[in-house]
């Protein structure tokens, strides 16, 4: 998700594999039909969640338009970045993503859950530190399918690392208001 956030120590770009056309579109704009958009957005979570979720289009500033009304409290969308990343989140998670897209200094709500079943990419410095924006010394690193707990956590008090590791969980964007717990576990493998 290429969205700049002022005041952040590091810069964020959550890029996920393109779920749609390989043809580049301006950020936040897609050419697909409504049915294609729904199918692409639903790819962010297991069908038991995405099939009953609200589907909405999100603009780069966090504004949204409902495409399909849902019934389970989750919302699926394609992030307003160049690759239109599929993500499904509960109400608090959606508020978190909207705040980030709107460049708010910190999210107004925390404690949400979000699924990124198609995986993602992030930018890393040469020392392995994940940053929010690309820089001269950053590289793009792929992430597997995962889910997130969108609440600020501190590595010092929790003991959870701030970098991807063999354990599969870490705090992304540690030290910023957008710190959250990343869990490298395919959401489609989670059984109810």
N, C-alpha and C positions, 0 to 999 in steps of 0.2 A: 504494500500500500504506500505509494509515494505521496506522502502528505507531510508538509513541513510543519513543525511545531515550535513556535518561538519560545525562547527561554529554556529549552531543553539542553542538558549538558551534552547529550549526543543526539544524533539525528536518526529518524526512523523511516525505514522503508520496509514494509512487509509486502514482499512480492510473492505471489503464488503462481504456479503454472497456469498458463492461459487455458481457460475452459472454453473459450470461444474461438473466433476467427483468428488466424495468424496475422491478418492485416491490422496494422496499427491504427488506433482511433485516438482522437484527442481524449485526454484524461476525463473520465466520468461519462463518456458517451459511447454507446454501442449501437450496432446496426441491426441486431437480431430482432425477430418477431417477439411478441409477448410470450408465446409458447416456448420459444427457444430460450428467452431470458429466464423464465420460470425453471425450466429444466437445468440450465446452467447454475442458477442460484441454489437449487435444491441439492446440488452436488457437494455443498459444504458440510452436510451432516448426514447421519443415517436416515433412511427413508421414514422410519417411525417418528422422527422429529421433523424433517423437512417436508414430508407429505402433508402435514397439518399446520405448517408454519405460515405466517404472513410472508409474502414476497414483496419486496420493495426495491425501487431504484434509489440509489444514493448519489447525490452530486458531491463534487470535491469539497464543498463548504459544509457538508453534513445535512443539507436539505434532502428530504425524502418524498417519494410519491409511491403510494400503495398500488401494486399491480394485482395482488390477490390477498384478500383478507383471510387470516388463519384463525385457529381456535385453540392452540396449545401454549400460547405465551412466548413462542419463539418466532424470530424473524430471520429470513434468509435474504441475502443480497449479493451483488457483485461489488466489491470495493471499487471506489472511483479512482483506480490507477490504470496504468497502461495495459495491464493484462487482465483486468476485471476479475480479480480473485474471489472465489466463492467462500462465503462465511455465513454461519448460522449462529445466532446469539439469543439468549434470553433477554428480557426487558432491560435489566441493568447492563448487560453486555452491549446491547444496541446503543444505549445511552453513552457508554464508554467510547464506542467507535464513532458515534456522531460528534462527541466532544473533541476527539482527536482530529476528525476531518474538518471541524470548524476552527481548529487552531486554538482551542481554549487552553489556558495555562495548566489546567488539571481537569480530570474528569469530574463531573458533578455527582456521579454515582460510581460506587465500586462494589465488588463482590459478585459481578456477573460471570457468566459462563459463555464461552464461544467455542465453536467447532470449526476446524479447517481441515476437512477430510481429504482435500486434494494436495495437502502439503503446502509449503511456502518457501520463500527465500528471504535471507536477511543480509545486511552488510556487516562485515567484520573487519576490524583493524588487524594489522599483522600480528599483534599480541593476542588475538582471539576475542577481544572485546567487541561486543555487538553495538553498533551505532545506528542512529536514526536516519542519517543522510550519507550518501556516498562521498568519499573524499579521495585525495591523491593516493592514500595507502590502503584503501579498502578493497575487499574482494566480495563477490557475491557467493553466498553459501546456500545450498539447497537444504530444506528441512523436510522431514517426512510428514505424513499426515499426523495431526496433533489436535489437542484441545487445550483450552486455556482457562485459568481462573483469573479474572481481571480485577485484582485487588493489589494495592501496593504492598510489597513484601520487602524485607530488608535481609540481606545475606548475613549480616552480623548477628541478628537475633534469631534467625531461623536455621542457619547452617546450610541453607540451600545454595548451591553454587550459582554464579552469575554468568556461566558459560555453558554451552551444550557439552554433555558428557555421556559416558557409557550408561549412566543410571537413567537417562531419558528425561529428566526433569531439571529445569533451571529457571532462574529469574531473568526474564528478558527486560532490558532497559532499566536495570538496577540503578538506584539512586535518582530516578526521575519520578514525577507523579504518574507516569504511565507504566511503571514497573508492573509486571504480571507474571504469574506462574505458567510456564510452558510445560506441557506434558506430552512427550513424544510417544503417543499411543494412538493407533488408528481408531478414530471415533466409531467406525463401522464395525469394529471388533467388540465394542462394549455391548454387553447383553443387559436387557432391562431386568 
